[in-house]
C-alpha cells in the first residue's frame, strides 16, 4: 500500500480520519484508466483502515453482464456504464443510464453526485471527474450517507487551476532555494539536484487534487543557469515528477528563459522571428513531449526585472509568445506569458511614469495578436500582490486574448507565513469584481472565458504562486495551509463563500482528529482567520497605498523603504498629505485604463472606495473618508486596531491550549508565530504612526501613545 | 633581485622612478641585521636601474679599521660606528661619533638626517630608523642632495602605527572576503586559504614602511570559525606572512575571538577568571610566539555587535583584557581591546538610551584597571566612522589607561572608494583636537602617551582599518591610495599639514613618472582632493547628524534607513526640526561626558560648532546657524554645492586628460569612479533635499529644483 503521508509530515487536509465514512462502507469503483486506479487505491486504503470493502470493475462491452450482485453504499462510476452495474437497482433512477442530464455533460473534470435509495452515486464522463467526486464525498464525510440528495452537477469554473512554484533548482545566492518561500526548502529540488523524495511529492499531488488544482509549474519564473537545463539534460528530472503528479490529474509545466537558445546552444540570437530560433524551440518542445507526453507547457517571464525577452530584438510580446505557442501547438501545450512587465529602473523624481499603468500600456494594444494557445497571465492587481490593490485593468482590456489571473498564495507581502492572513476573502473579492459594473461579467468569468465571458476568448484560468516547502507543516505557518486549500477550491468554484471554504478546511484538517467537541476549535479558528486579511491590511500600508516594507526581503515596516528607489512604488507623503494621483484630470491617468463605471468611480476622491483612496489620489491628512474619519486618524486607528487584533488572536490561541483539540507540536508552532505576529504588528503600529505623526503633526484624537 | 612590484600592480607611492636621485649616486650602507639588509637591497635595486653604486659595511669591532676610503653622496649608518667609517672626513662633524645630540637618542625607529660637505647622512640607533631614514631621502628626491642641511631628528610621535585588516579567511556570506572592503579580494586570503602571493604582500609591506606603519593585524575583528584557527593549525599561514612583513619593520597581530577556548577546544567556558581558560590562553600565546617570535599581539572585539565577550560570564572588560594581557606579557605582546561596545538591539522608541554614550559608560569607570600591555582601542568618534563626529570623550576620560585612537582608512561611510574623499584633513583635525581646551594635550598626545600626555599612561598609538585589497590599484579608487599614505604619515607626525602630506604623495606617486610639466597634474589633484572630505560632508548627512545611508551596505542615501531600527543611529526629524538632544539639561547627557570647556561648548546650541549642531541638539528647521544660514537652507545649500563640486571634479579630471600626465588606464579608472561620484552626489542632493522639503515645507531660498 502506498504511504500517502511521508513520515514526519503533517497530513494537512487529508488525514486518514477524513476517510472514515468511506472506509467503513462498501464501495464500487467502476472504470478504466490511471485516475480510476487512483480512486480505487484511495478507497482501498480507507477500507483497510476502517473495515469497509471496495469492488473494482473494469468496463465491459455491452451485452457482457457483470458478475455478482453486490450491495454498495457508494458507487463511483464512469458515466453510463453498459451493461448495467451489479446492484443496478440501487442506483437512483435519475442516474441510471440516460438518467443523468443529457444537456449537462460532466466534461473532463466534472461529476454528478446524488443519493437515493441508500446509495450515494458519483458519475463522471472522465476519470478525473471521478477523482474530484471522490474528494467531494470525503469533504461531505458522514453526511454523504444521510438522507436523499438530488443530483448535483459539479464542474470547475475554469479549466486551468495552476500553481507556480518559484523553486530554484540551485540555491540562489540571494533568493535561496525557493524565491519568496517561507516554508523551508523546495519539495522538488535541493542544492542543484532533484530532492528525490517522491513520496512527499505524491502526498502533495494528492492534497492539490483534493483542493482542485490540476497544473503545476516546477520552477521559478526567474530562470537561472541550472534551471534552463530542465529543457535538456535535466529533462529526466521533470519526467520523474510528472509521473508522480499524473495519477492525481495534474499536468506539469516548466518556466523557461527566453534566451534559452543562446544560453543552451550558443545561437547568436533569441529573436523570435529568426528561423533558427523557431526551429530550436520546436525541437525543444518535441523533446519535452517525448519525455512527458501530457506536458502542460511553458511559463515565461520576459523583459521583466532583468529577465531577457523579445524587446531585446525589437519584437513585440506577441511575437515572443506566439513563437513558443507554435512550438507547443502540435502537442496541445500552452504558453503562460506573464504580463508583469514594467520599468524597474524608474527615476523616483519622475512622477509621470506610473508602474501601475505598465501592464496595460504594454499589453492592451496587443489584444487579438496572441495565438489561441497563449495564456496571458495577469497579476490580479496592477502592482505586485500588495495586501490591497484595485483589480488590474488589463483583465478588462483584452477580450480577444486568453487571460489567466495570477494570485500569490505565498505571503510575500501579507506576513510571510509569520502572520495569520487568510487570503480567501481577498481572492473572493477579486474574482467577484465586475470591471464593467453590475450585471457584467466578473473577473472569474474572464478567467473562465467563452460563454461565461459573454462569448469572449477562451479563458486562461487561475494561477497562484505556491506557498509550499519542505517544512513539516508544508507551509511554515500551519494555518497558512488554508490559503493553499482555498486557492484550489475558489479556482474550482469562484462564487464559493471563502468563510465556508475555511470551514471545509477546518472540518477536514482538524475536526476528524479532534477528541471531544470541535466547536471551541472551530470558533477560535474562525475568530482568528475570517478577518485576518483585513486585519493585516490595517497593520500595514494604509488605504491602498501599498509598499511600506523593508526593501529586499519585504518583511516588516519601512515607510520610506521604497520611496526614493527605482522600483516605481511610492507614497509621496509630505507634511501636508500623501497618496498617488492616478487620475486622468491631474495625475498619471491610470484611472482611465478602466472601463466605466470604475474609471469614473476611481477618478473621483469622493466616490473612490476608502480602501483604495491613496492608490488613486493624493489627499491632505485631514481629508475626510467615506467612513467619516480623517485620513491621518484612520491611519492611527487602523494601526492600533491591527496590533490589538494580533494580540487578541494570540490570546484566543493560548486559551484554546494544546492537547485534545490541537496536537501540541502544531499548537506550539502556531503559538511561536503568533508571538512574532504580535511583535511585528506592534512594530508596524509604532513605525507607521510615528512616521505620520512626525510628518503631519496631528495628534491622535484618542491620545494614545505614538512614539 | 626581488621584484618589488608584482606584475600588473600599480606602484603606488614607490615607483622605481622615485629612487632616481639615490640610484644614480654612491651610497654607503653601514650596519648589521635584517632591516639594514632591506635598506641595502633598496639602494642596490635603485642603483641597478640608475647606474649608481652602493657599498655595504658590516659593523666591526673597535680598532679594526675599515678597508678602503670611498667617496659617498649618501651615508646610511647605524649611529656612532667605531672605528670611523671610510671617507669619514666626509661625514659632517656634528654627526661624527659623539657629534649627534646625545640628549636626543633616535630610539627604535628614529633617525638623524643632515647634509654637509656634499654628503647626505642618515644615522640611526636601530635598523628600523635607518629604513625610515632611507624613505625620507626618497621623499626628498634630488633636494636631498642640494645645499647643506642642518641635522634634523625625526622620531615617530607614537610608537604603534597599525593597520587593521578586516579581511576574512573564508568568504563571509554577507560581508565577503573583506568586511567593508572596496578594493576587491584580500591580499592575504582567498576562499578559506592563504592567497600565497607573497610578492604582493612584500610590495604592500614596503609601501607601508615608506608611509611609517609598523604593525598590521591580519584578519577581521569579527572572527568567524576558520579565522579562529589562525591560532592553531593555521598558525603556519601567519608565520609565513610575518616573515614577509618583518624585513620592513612591521609586526603582525591577530584578531582573536574571546570564545576561542570554547570554540577550538571545547572548554566549558571562556570565563576570564577561570583557571583552565587562563592556562589555555597562556598556552596559545606560547604557541604563537614559538612560530612568530616578534608577534605583536591580539586584537579583540568583545561583547560588540554579537561577538562574545566577558559580559557572558559576568566579568568586566578589564578582566577580559587583562587575562589576554597576562598570556602575552612574557613575550612582550600587547592586547588591542576595542572600546566599540554598545547596544545594537536598542528600541528606537527609547530616546533615553544613547549609543554615543556607550563607550564612555562602559570603559571610563575601568580606568586604571587595565594591565600595561593592554591598549584600549577607541574609535575617534563616539558613533562609527561617520564623515563628521565629535571626538570620542573616552579619549579624555582614561588617563591611567593606554589608549589607541582608531581611524577608518577604508571609506565605509565616506564614499566607499567610489568617491574622492581625502581623509587627511579629518584625521588631522581629530589629532589636533584638545579635549581639555587650549594649551592642554591633543588627541595625538594622548595616543603618544607618557611625556607628551603630561605624564599620563604610555600611549597606545594610532590604528586604522585598511582600505587595501587585491585590486591592481590597491585601493579601488587610485586616489584613495592617498588615504593609506596619509594615515601612516600622520601617525608618524600628527602635526604634519595634511595638504603637505598630499603633496608628498603626489610627488612620489605621479611626478616621477610624468613626462612634461607636472604642475597641471598637481594643481588638478589638489583641487579635487584638498577639500574633498568637506565636500563629501556637504553631500551627505548634515551638521554632524550622521547615518542617512542604506542599511547593510552603507552606500548611498536613505534618510530614514536607520531611523526605526535597533542600531541606535537616529535623527528624529519631524515636520518642525531635527537632531538629537544630547545635552545634560534636556537630553541624553552625552555632552557631559566631555571635560570643560567642551562640555559647556557642546551643551549650548549657540556655542556648539555648526558642523556638530545636530549631533548635540534638536533644533527647528528655522534655527539660525553661526554661519547665518538657517538649518534647512544650510541643508539645501550644502547638498546643491556638494553635487556641483563632484561635477567640477569630473570636469577637472576630464580636462587633465590621459596621456603624458596620467597613464590612460589609471585615468580611465578615476574617470569611471567620478561618473559614479557625480551620479551619487546628485542622488544625495535630491533625496536629502526632497526629504527635508517634504517634511519642513520650506522652499529653497534660491528657487532651485527640489524633486
Interface residues (C-beta under 8 A of the other chain):
Chain A: X348 X349 X557 X558 X559 X560 X564 X573 X574 X575 X576 X686 X687 X690 X691 X693 X694 X695 X696 X697 X707
Chain B: X348 X349 X557 X558 X559 X560 X564 X573 X574 X575 X576 X686 X687 X690 X691 X693 X694 X695 X696 X697 X707
